[in-house]
Amino acid sequence: MATLEELTVVATQEIEDAKPMYAQVNNERREFTDSEYAQAKVDLGNSKWDAQQFGYIQARQEAYGSIADQLDMQYWDNVNSSTTWKDHIAKVKSDNPKPE
């Protein structure tokens, strides 16, 4: 896991590599100011940090499937004495681990 500082260094390099960057202001295109470049570096670093720290949440939500499907798995697990739902949940969690 990268620190916020390490991700900010990566973000800074990405912004530097993307120069020149432009803003549209009053129907006019102009290059970013120094303060806009600085803010873009901070914003991108924070975005990378959030994705690292919390990206697993969205990935898990998408992989779990709908509540209806999960309830159906639980019903059939009960009928068949199987562990399909528990196995599914365990796989989603192992495929998308929570950062330590």
TAMOKA-V501153 format. One record per residue. N is the residue number from 1. RES is the residue in three letters. SS is DSSP state (2 for helix, 1 for strand, 0 for the rest). PHI is phi in whole degrees, -180 to 180 (NA if undefined). OMEGA is omega as a letter, one per 20 degrees, with the letter a starting at -180 (none if undefined). Layout:
# TAMOKA-V501153
N,RES,SS,PHI,OMEGA + N,RES,SS,PHI,OMEGA
This chain:
# TAMOKA-V501153
1,MET,0,NA,r + 2,ALA,0,-86,r + 3,THR,0,-82,r + 4,LEU,2,-60,r + 5,GLU,2,-64,r + 6,GLU,2,-64,r + 7,LEU,2,-68,r + 8,THR,2,-67,r + 9,VAL,2,-63,r + 10,VAL,2,-62,a + 11,ALA,2,-62,r + 12,THR,2,-60,r + 13,GLN,2,-65,r + 14,GLU,2,-64,r + 15,ILE,2,-67,r + 16,GLU,2,-61,r + 17,ASP,2,-69,a + 18,ALA,2,-87,a + 19,LYS,0,-63,i + 20,PRO,0,-82,r + 21,MET,0,-115,a + 22,TYR,1,-126,r + 23,ALA,1,-120,r + 24,GLN,1,-104,a + 25,VAL,1,-130,a + 26,ASN,0,51,r + 27,ASN,0,64,r + 28,GLU,1,-122,r + 29,ARG,1,-92,r + 30,ARG,1,-142,r + 31,GLU,1,-72,r + 32,PHE,0,-55,r + 33,THR,0,-81,r + 34,ASP,2,-59,a + 35,SER,2,-69,r + 36,GLU,2,-70,r + 37,TYR,2,-63,r + 38,ALA,2,-61,r + 39,GLN,2,-68,r + 40,ALA,2,-63,r + 41,LYS,2,-65,r + 42,VAL,2,-63,a + 43,ASP,2,-62,a + 44,LEU,2,-67,r + 45,GLY,2,-61,r + 46,ASN,2,-66,r + 47,SER,2,-64,r + 48,LYS,2,-64,r + 49,TRP,2,-63,r + 50,ASP,2,-61,r + 51,ALA,2,-63,r + 52,GLN,2,-67,a + 53,GLN,2,-78,a + 54,PHE,2,-124,a + 55,GLY,2,-63,a + 56,TYR,2,-63,a + 57,ILE,2,-65,r + 58,GLN,2,-65,r + 59,ALA,2,-61,r + 60,ARG,2,-66,a + 61,GLN,2,-58,r + 62,GLU,2,-69,a + 63,ALA,2,-78,a + 64,TYR,2,-62,a + 65,GLY,0,87,a + 66,SER,0,-74,r + 67,ILE,2,-61,r + 68,ALA,2,-60,r + 69,ASP,2,-65,r + 70,GLN,2,-67,r + 71,LEU,2,-64,r + 72,ASP,2,-63,r + 73,MET,2,-60,a + 74,GLN,2,-64,r + 75,TYR,2,-60,a + 76,TRP,2,-70,r + 77,ASP,2,-62,r + 78,ASN,2,-66,a + 79,VAL,2,-66,a + 80,ASN,2,-98,a + 81,SER,0,52,r + 82,SER,0,-113,a + 83,THR,0,-130,a + 84,THR,2,-56,a + 85,TRP,2,-64,r + 86,LYS,2,-60,r + 87,ASP,2,-64,r + 88,HIS,2,-62,a + 89,ILE,2,-63,r + 90,ALA,2,-62,r + 91,LYS,2,-67,r + 92,VAL,2,-60,a + 93,LYS,2,-66,a + 94,SER,2,-73,r + 95,ASP,2,-74,a + 96,ASN,0,-132,a + 97,PRO,0,-68,r + 98,LYS,0,-76,r + 99,PRO,0,-62,a + 100,GLU,0,-90,none
